[in-house]
Every structure is written in structure tokens, then in C-alpha cells.
Amino acid sequence: MNSTVVRNLLVRGMLAGLAAGVLALLVAYFLGEPLVDRAIGFEEPHAPAHEHEVELVSRGLQSTAGLATGVLLYGVAFGGIAALAYCFALGRVGRFGPRATALLLSGVALVAVYVVPFLKYPANPPAVGDPDTIGKRTTLYFLMMVLSVLLAVAATLLGKRLAPRLGNWYATVAAVAAFALAVGLAYAFLPVVNEVPADFPATVLWRFRISALAMQATLWAGFGLFFGELAQRLLRPTPKAVPVAAGTVPG
């Protein structure tokens, strides 16, 4: 794959990430933001008097322009990174076409980059979590994410190694089982973080986490569909039909 194709795929990946970001923004705004408001409503009466400070950015701006800026920039950035990963994966993970490879990459990335760390350290709304431990919690989350990505890469290499001897089906089962076992060990040895206030509404916490998961699933699925279509048109363009002159017989 030459540099021109890589550059074209990178641009298409960023565009696909932007389009997927718009879909994720709608999910975040309509599903997540009402729950954030409810969590803030719980937090304010419980905060000490000295912690009530004048906010530099209004809540209305945070939930509209701020949310849109963050989600769309994230979509563009992750789209570019995913496109570069796609350039490496195409043709190396099996005999899949451009569309199928994009969907496969998106699905694996969703699991490795978000779902696996999420199950160990799920997203929390405001009022959940000690401000003094935010650095520790962030470090643990990114450590789990890096471990998950490395284990996913290792499982992919293991599956390709076993495929000639076991066949594609059993090699895939063995690779997935090895990945699940390694992730389970990481879950067991990494510290547990539980800082949910005893009186915080369980329904709000559960629905917030589901909305966070839905946003990421929308982002990755949208990227896979959009980028797969753009990559297909670039790498395997549809042949143009040649017009037949009047009065001639084809063939």
C-alpha cells in the first residue's frame, strides 16, 4: 500500500470519524445529558458549603457546544488512528474485503479499547468518585485499556499461528479463550475502585453507564459502516459501464 493510498484512507477515516461522531453526539445529548443533570442535582445538596464556586462555563454551554466540540474532535482523532490501523490490518487478518475489514476492525476495537476497560472501571456520572483519587482512577483505566489492546493483538497473532494446524474455527476459539483468560487475570489482579455514595440513585448510575456504552457502540459501529463504504469505493471502485453505440450489437 503506497503513501498516496494511505493518505487517502487517513482522510476518509477522519471524515468517517466525524460522521460517526455526529451520531454519537445525538446519543450523548438525548440519553446521557439528562442523567448528568440528575447526578448534578444529587451532588449539589451534598457538597460542602466551601465547594460551591461560581462556574466558569455554564451548564448549558457544557451540554451543547462543549459536548459537541469534545465528541466531534474525538471522532475525528480516533477516525484517523483507526484508519492507520486499518492500513496495517487490511489483508493481514484474513481474506476480507475492505468493508468487512472495516467492520471487523471496528468491532474488535470497540471490545478492546472500550468494553473490556469499561467492565472493570465503568463510567461514572458527577457525584460518583472521590476527587482526590481521580489521578489513580485515570491511571488504572488507561492501564487496563493498554493491556486490553496488547492482549487483543497477541490473541490475533496466536489465532493466525494456530490456523494452519487447527483450522480457522478452532484457532479463533482458542485465541478468544486465551484473550478472555488473560483479561480475567488482569481483572483479578488490578485494584477495585468503588466510590459510589451509599445514597446515590442506582437507576441513574445504571442508565448513565448504559448510555455511555451506547454512545461508544454508536461511534464505532458508525465508523465501521461509513469508513467501510469509503474504503470500498477507493480500493475497489465499481467499473464504469461503457455505453453501447446505437445500432451495434454487444458481444
N, C-alpha and C positions, 0 to 999 in steps of 0.2 A: 504494500500500500504506500504510494508515494505521498510527498508532503502536500501536494495540492488536494488530494482526496481527504487526507487527514484534516486539513484546514477547512474544507467544505463540510465535513462531518462535525467539526467543532462548532462552526457557525450554526448548523442545523440543530445540534444538541442544545445550544444556548437558546435558540428560538423555541424548540420543543419544551425546554425547561420553563421558559416564560409562559407559554400557553398552559402548561400543566400547573404553573403557579397561580394562574387566574382561577382555575378550577379549585385548587386547594384553598385559595383566598375565600371563595364563596363558602366552602365548608367551615373554615375557621370563623368566618364572620357570623354565619347563621347558627352554627352548632356550638362553637367554643366560646364566643364572646359573652353570650347571656350567662354562661356558667362562671366566667371570670367575674362578671358583675355581682353574681350571688356570693362568690367567695370573698370579694372585696367588702360586700355588705356584712359578711360574718366577721371579717378581720377588724374593721374599724372600731366597733364597740369593745373589742378585746385588746386593742393596742394601748400601751401606757400613754398617759397624757403628754409626756415629753416627746413622744414619737409622732404626734400629729403635726406635720410640717406642710408648708404650702408647696403644692406640686408644681414643678417647673413646666410640665407638659400636661395638659388637661386629659382627663379620661376619654373624652370624646375624640380628641385628636389621636390618642393612642390606639383606640379601637377602629379607626378609619384609615387615615393617611399613614400613621405609624405601622399599623398591621400590614397594609398594602405594600409599603416600602420594604419591610422586612421579608415578607413572604415572596414577593416577586424577585428581589435581589437574590434570595436564597435559591429560588427556582432557576434563575439564570446561571448562578455559580455551580450548583450541583449538576445542571444540564451539561455544562462544559466539561466537568470532571467525568461524568458518566459517558460522554461521547468519546473521550480519550480512552477510557476503559473499554468501550465498545470496539475501538480500533484494534486494541490488543486481543480482545476475545473473539472477534469475528474469524471463523474458520478454525479456531483452536479448541472450541468447546463442543464440537460435533458438527455434523453436516446439516446445519440450519441455515436458512436463508436470512437476509437482512432483517425482515420483520420479526421472524421467530427469535433471532438472536437478541434483538432489542427487548422483546417481551421477557425472554429468559433472563437477560441481564437485569432488567427492572425488578423482576420477582425475587431473584437471588439477593439483589442489593437491598430491597425492602426488608427481607428477613434478616440479613447480616448486619446492615447498618442501623436499622431501627427496631425491628421486632425483638430480636434477641436482647439487646441492651434494655429495651422497654420492659420486658418481662422481669428483669432483675431490678431495675431502677426506673419505675414508671413515672410519667409526667405528673406534676402536681400543680394545682392552681394556687393563687395567692392565699396566704394564711396557713399554708401547709409547708413545714420546713423551718428549721432554725436558721436565721440569717448568719449566725456565727459559723455554721458548718457548710455554707454554700460552696466554698473552695474545695472542701473534701468531697462533697457530693458530686461536683462537676468533674473532679479528677477521676473518681470511681466510675462515673458514667462513660467518660471517654476511654478509660482503660478497658471497660467491658466492650465498647464499640470496636476498638482496635483489635482486641482478642477475637471478637466475633468475625471480623473481616479476615484476619490472618487464618483463622480456623476454616473459614469458608474456602479460601484459596487452597489451603492444604487438603481439604476434602475433595476439591475439584481435581487436584493433581493425583490424589490417591485413586479416585474413580477412573481417571484416564490410564493409570498404571495397571489397574486390575482388569480393565475392559478386555484386553486380548486373552486373558486366561479365564475370566468368569462370564464374559459377555456383558453387554451394556446394562441389562436389567439388574443382574446381581451385583455388578460393580457399583451401580448407582445406589442400590440399597445399602451396600457395605459402606460407601462414602457418607451417606446420610446418617447412618447409625454411628459412625465414628465421630461425625460432627456433633450429633446430639449428645454423645457420651462426654466429649471434651467440653461442650458448653455446660453440661450438668456439673462437671467437676469445677468449672470456673464459678458457677452459681454457689456451689457449696463452700468454696474457699474464700471468695470475696466477702467483705463485711456486709451485714444487713443494715439498711437505713430505714428507720420507721419513726418519723417525726410528725405524724398526723395527730392533731389535737383530739382529745377524747370526745369532745362535743361537736366536732366538725361533721356536717351532714354527709352521711355515707353516700347518699344518692348523688349529691353534687360531685363528690370525688370520683365516683364510678363513671358518671356521664362525662365528666371532663376528660378522663383518661380515654374513654371510648372515642370522644370527638378528636382528641389528639391523634389517636391511631387512625381514625377515618381520614383525617387531613393528610397524613403521610401516605396512606394507601391510595388516596386520590392523586396525590402528587406523582408517585412512582408509576401508577397504572396509566395516568395521562401521559407521562413522559414516554413510557414504552410504546403506547399507541401512536402518539404524534411523531416521535423520533423514528419509529419503525417504518412509518409511511414515507417520511422524508428520506431515510437511508435507502429504502427500496427504490425510490424514484432516481436517486443519484447513482446507486451501484448497479441496478438492473432496470434501466429505463425501458419502457414499453416501445417496441419498434413502431415507427410511424408507418401507417398504411400508404402504399403507393397508389395514387389514383390511376384508374384504367381509362385509357383514351376511348372516346366514343367510337363504336364500330369495330372494336377489336375484341377478340375472344381470349380470356385469360388462359394460361397454361400452355 
